[in-house]
Amino acid sequence: MEILIVSFSVISIMVSIPALVVSLYTLTELKAMNKSTHKIEYMPVPVPDVTPKQEREFKETFNEDFNDSFVV
């Protein structure tokens, strides 16, 4: 029983050390982000030029029934 307790204690310490490093890195990044003077702006994405033919072909294949393609 003591071997089990010691082994799980060692495993928990080995897992907690990388977790501590990651949490310190995250804390540093959050502090730096709060002090940053950059701001996030919304930039709309332009709508691609689609011809009516391309749009029709897309809509025709959008809800295509694929049951016909199976061979029984």
Backbone as CSV, one residue per row, in Angstrom:
resi,resn,N_x,N_y,N_z,CA_x,CA_y,CA_z,C_x,C_y,C_z
1,MET,0.825,-1.194,0.000,0.000,0.000,0.000,0.867,1.254,0.000
2,GLU,1.978,1.198,0.741,2.861,2.360,0.793,3.489,2.641,-0.566
3,ILE,3.767,1.586,-1.318,4.353,1.756,-2.650,3.365,2.473,-3.564
4,LEU,2.103,2.144,-3.455,1.071,2.792,-4.255,0.963,4.275,-3.913
5,ILE,0.980,4.598,-2.635,0.894,5.994,-2.200,2.105,6.777,-2.686
6,VAL,3.280,6.216,-2.547,4.502,6.896,-2.978,4.516,7.077,-4.490
7,SER,4.102,6.053,-5.226,4.125,6.158,-6.685,3.142,7.224,-7.171
8,PHE,1.952,7.281,-6.598,0.997,8.306,-7.013,1.432,9.702,-6.571
9,SER,2.116,9.784,-5.451,2.650,11.077,-5.017,3.707,11.575,-5.987
10,VAL,4.578,10.685,-6.422,5.613,11.073,-7.380,4.985,11.469,-8.707
11,ILE,3.994,10.733,-9.149,3.313,11.060,-10.406,2.632,12.423,-10.304
12,SER,1.987,12.699,-9.176,1.301,13.988,-9.031,2.291,15.145,-9.018
13,ILE,3.459,14.945,-8.425,4.475,15.996,-8.434,5.009,16.196,-9.848
14,MET,5.224,15.107,-10.577,5.740,15.209,-11.944,4.737,15.895,-12.876
15,VAL,3.454,15.755,-12.610,2.440,16.409,-13.433,2.268,17.867,-13.012
16,SER,2.412,18.148,-11.734,2.172,19.509,-11.256,3.281,20.478,-11.655
17,ILE,4.492,20.005,-11.842,5.589,20.902,-12.226,5.351,21.508,-13.618
18,PRO,5.048,20.716,-14.662,4.733,21.356,-15.953,3.478,22.226,-15.891
19,ALA,2.503,21.829,-15.081,1.296,22.641,-14.959,1.616,23.994,-14.336
20,LEU,2.537,24.025,-13.386,2.948,25.279,-12.776,3.659,26.166,-13.783
21,VAL,4.502,25.576,-14.621,5.211,26.340,-15.648,4.223,26.938,-16.646
22,VAL,3.257,26.142,-17.078,2.260,26.629,-18.037,1.412,27.734,-17.416
23,SER,1.043,27.594,-16.161,0.219,28.630,-15.526,0.998,29.933,-15.356
24,LEU,2.287,29.857,-15.052,3.088,31.078,-14.957,3.231,31.755,-16.316
25,TYR,3.415,30.967,-17.360,3.485,31.528,-18.714,2.163,32.205,-19.081
26,THR,1.062,31.566,-18.765,-0.250,32.131,-19.069,-0.480,33.422,-18.289
27,LEU,-0.080,33.447,-17.045,-0.223,34.659,-16.236,0.595,35.804,-16.831
28,THR,1.803,35.496,-17.285,2.644,36.520,-17.905,2.012,37.047,-19.181
29,GLU,1.473,36.157,-19.997,0.823,36.577,-21.239,-0.408,37.431,-20.961
30,LEU,-1.189,37.074,-19.963,-2.380,37.859,-19.638,-2.007,39.254,-19.144
31,LYS,-0.977,39.341,-18.313,-0.532,40.650,-17.838,-0.029,41.502,-19.005
32,ALA,0.706,40.883,-19.928,1.209,41.617,-21.087,0.062,42.050,-21.995
33,MET,-0.957,41.215,-22.130,-2.097,41.556,-22.979,-2.870,42.738,-22.383
34,ASN,-2.991,42.785,-21.074,-3.699,43.897,-20.438,-2.954,45.210,-20.598
35,LYS,-1.631,45.172,-20.656,-0.831,46.382,-20.796,-0.650,46.787,-22.260
36,SER,-1.070,45.954,-23.181,-0.866,46.221,-24.598,-1.710,47.403,-25.053
37,THR,-1.159,48.164,-25.987,-1.892,49.310,-26.528,-2.594,48.962,-27.837
38,HIS,-2.444,47.736,-28.294,-3.099,47.321,-29.534,-4.582,47.115,-29.282
39,LYS,-5.343,47.298,-30.318,-6.768,47.054,-30.183,-7.222,46.154,-31.327
40,ILE,-8.269,45.440,-31.086,-8.829,44.529,-32.080,-9.931,45.266,-32.819
41,GLU,-9.866,45.236,-34.133,-10.867,45.908,-34.944,-11.571,44.901,-35.843
42,TYR,-12.820,45.177,-36.108,-13.599,44.346,-37.009,-13.254,44.713,-38.440
43,MET,-12.881,43.718,-39.218,-12.606,43.939,-40.639,-13.502,42.999,-41.438
44,PRO,-14.469,43.535,-42.144,-15.365,42.662,-42.902,-14.624,41.971,-44.045
45,VAL,-15.006,40.739,-44.289,-14.422,39.961,-45.376,-15.258,40.206,-46.625
46,PRO,-14.615,40.543,-47.736,-15.400,40.790,-48.947,-16.067,39.508,-49.453
47,VAL,-17.252,39.664,-49.972,-18.004,38.533,-50.513,-17.392,38.163,-51.860
48,PRO,-17.089,36.880,-52.069,-16.478,36.498,-53.348,-17.463,36.665,-54.502
49,ASP,-16.924,36.938,-55.665,-17.759,37.075,-56.860,-18.154,35.685,-57.347
50,VAL,-19.455,35.445,-57.344,-19.983,34.151,-57.768,-20.976,34.411,-58.887
51,THR,-20.790,33.686,-59.973,-21.717,33.841,-61.082,-23.018,33.113,-60.747
52,PRO,-24.108,33.502,-61.388,-25.371,32.797,-61.122,-25.291,31.309,-61.437
53,LYS,-24.497,30.939,-62.447,-24.356,29.525,-62.789,-23.661,28.762,-61.661
54,GLN,-22.599,29.337,-61.103,-21.894,28.689,-59.995,-22.802,28.567,-58.772
55,GLU,-23.593,29.595,-58.527,-24.492,29.550,-57.379,-25.566,28.478,-57.563
56,ARG,-26.102,28.358,-58.763,-27.121,27.350,-59.035,-26.541,25.947,-58.885
57,GLU,-25.327,25.722,-59.408,-24.707,24.403,-59.290,-24.439,24.052,-57.831
58,PHE,-24.024,25.038,-57.053,-23.787,24.790,-55.639,-25.080,24.413,-54.929
59,LYS,-26.141,25.146,-55.185,-27.415,24.865,-54.520,-28.006,23.535,-54.952
60,GLU,-27.747,23.123,-56.184,-28.269,21.842,-56.648,-27.578,20.678,-55.951
61,THR,-26.304,20.800,-55.667,-25.576,19.699,-55.030,-25.554,19.813,-53.510
62,PHE,-26.135,20.852,-52.955,-26.067,21.062,-51.514,-26.823,19.993,-50.741
63,ASN,-28.028,19.670,-51.165,-28.842,18.665,-50.477,-29.063,17.445,-51.362
64,GLU,-28.014,17.047,-52.032,-28.129,15.906,-52.935,-28.360,14.630,-52.136
65,ASP,-29.239,13.790,-52.669,-29.533,12.515,-52.019,-28.482,11.505,-52.486
66,PHE,-27.670,11.043,-51.571,-26.596,10.124,-51.917,-27.016,8.662,-51.849
67,ASN,-28.271,8.387,-51.577,-28.725,6.994,-51.503,-28.683,6.326,-52.881
68,ASP,-28.794,7.117,-53.943,-28.784,6.544,-55.275,-27.405,6.045,-55.677
69,SER,-26.362,6.512,-55.040,-25.020,6.132,-55.447,-24.570,4.796,-54.859
70,PHE,-25.336,4.253,-53.901,-24.964,2.978,-53.313,-25.480,1.822,-54.158
71,VAL,-24.614,0.847,-54.361,-25.004,-0.338,-55.117,-25.284,-1.454,-54.125
72,VAL,-26.491,-2.027,-54.234,-26.861,-3.099,-53.303,-26.846,-4.423,-54.001
